[in-house]
């Protein structure tokens, strides 16, 4: 089951809007104001997605060094989605299974799962229209 209701506002925004004291988290952690560095384990394909996404998120001023691992997962999901889409472009959706009968191409599941991961991470980073509408 997904999250219900609107996304919680950051503490700084609550203070700005004069939120009641009991609704303010005075212990909210504050991330370091720096851009994340791409981990060495990233492939060249992942690094290209990383560079593009970091530029966009930095321009939106919603990225910190603490977002490194979530951003890496997003970039890897994009690469997996592109690879599975390219594979599906060259093959059929229904293929011959191990026992000779027709089965769904396993690349469909990879494509679907990657798309879902992309959607979820993009929402968190404000990379979708609805995600941006929740960020002030």
ABEGO torsion letter per residue (X at the ends): XBBBEBBBBBAAAAAAAGBBAAABBAABBBBBBBBBBBBAABBAAAAAAAAAAAAAAAAAGABBAAAAAAAAAAAAAAAAAAAAAAAAAABBABBBBAAGBBBBBAAAAAAAAAAAAAAAAAAAAGABAAAAAABX
